[in-house]
Amino acid sequence: MEEEKVVISSLVVEARPESVDEVAAALAAMEGVEVHEVSGYKIVVTIEASSTGASHALSSRFVSVPGVLNVNLVYVNFEDETL
């Protein structure tokens, strides 16, 4: 049985100060996303996905959340992938 590979990414999402709580809640509601901290207008999240492509697709959805100003990738950890 082949072991499932998991890609873990860490990102900082910047939100409008008046929308930060709503943005954090919307991100936390997405499958594979965990909100770790909210500090001012910055939200620290991690994504767990099956591939780098899936991780990128999920993080790309962040910009469509009302109140999101910017999404910054901080770290990504992955094993060798097959394309």
Buried (B, 14 or more C-beta within 10 A) or exposed (E): EEEEEBBEBBBBBBBEEEBBEBBBEBBEEBEBBEBEEBEEBBBBBBBBBEBEEBBBEBBEBBEEBEBBEEBEEEEBEBEEEEE
